[in-house]
Each structure stands twice: as C-alpha cells, then as structure tokens.
Amino acid sequence: MATKKINTYVGQELEWLEKKAQELRKYVDDRPFDTLRDRDFFKQTANGGVVHMLASTVESQRADLTKALKEYAEVIKVINDMREQEDKKQQMRKGFENEDILDEE
C-alpha cells in the first residue's frame, strides 16, 4: 500500500520559523519596557583620561523591542499562512482518494 508523502521541506521551514519566533519572543520577554535604563560605559582616552559615554538610550532600546515585536507578528503570520496552505493541499488530496467520487446516488 502506498504511503502518503510528506513534504519535508515545508516541515523543516515551519520548524525553523517556529524556533525563530520563540527566540524573538524570549528576546522581548527578557527585556520588559518598565525596567529599561540607559546603558552607559566609560571609555579611556588616548592621554589616559576617561570619558563617560552612552551605549544605548531607553528610547533606542524601546525602538529595538518594538521592531522585534513587529518581526514576531510577521513571522507568526507567515507560519499560519504556511499551515493553511498545507492544510488546503491535504484536503484537496483527500478528494482524489475516493474511487467513485462522481457516483453519488
């Protein structure tokens, strides 16, 4: 008996996208908006002094997190679209398995 062939490429793509979505979600969850602070450091100058510098402001961190949220939403949408397409393909194949599809009496 013939077995149903599963498209492994789509399955691999879905797994990879789901992993990336989880990574984006973890990235945002690990950085709550209310705990963001300016990140600063001290840079040594050529003559031996030290200068206070900002590595990242709260505003730039919020912009990065907002961008990550948008990317997460886009990845989730692509995953759902791919799943719907695969479900439609499976449903179309089901109709061809019936031998007497036109003999409905």
C-alpha positions, -999 to +999 in steps of 0.1 A: +000+000+000+013+034-009+020+058+020+013+095+019+044+116+010+050+144+034+067+175+021+097+176+044+109+209+031+078+227+043+080+209+077+116+220+081+108+256+072+079+256+097+101+242+125+128+268+117+103+297+117+088+285+149+122+284+165+129+319+153+095+331+166+103+316+200+137+334+200+121+367+192+095+362+219+122+353+245+142+384+235+113+407+241+102+389+273+137+392+288+136+430+284+104+444+300+097+480+290+094+493+326+129+480+335+148+497+307+176+521+317+203+540+298+233+518+293+265+537+298+302+529+300+335+547+305+359+550+275+396+555+280+411+584+260+445+585+243+460+607+270+449+584+299+417+601+309+382+586+310+351+598+291+315+588+301+296+576+270+262+561+264+260+527+247+222+527+244+194+550+255+160+539+267+144+553+235+167+532+212+161+501+233+123+506+231+126+511+193+145+478+190+120+460+211+091+474+191+108+463+159+113+428+174+076+427+182+067+436+146+090+410+133+075+384+157+040+392+144+052+389+108+068+355+115+037+342+132+016+353+102+039+335+078+037+304+099-001+305+099-002+311+062+021+281+055+000+259+077-032+269+060-017+262+026-005+228+037-040+220+051-056+230+018-033+207-001-041+179+023-079+185+018-075+186-020-057+152-019-085+136+002-110+140-027-088+120-051-086+090-027-123+082-033-127+058-062-163+067-070-162+104-065-187+111-093-211+082-084-230+100-056-265+085-058 
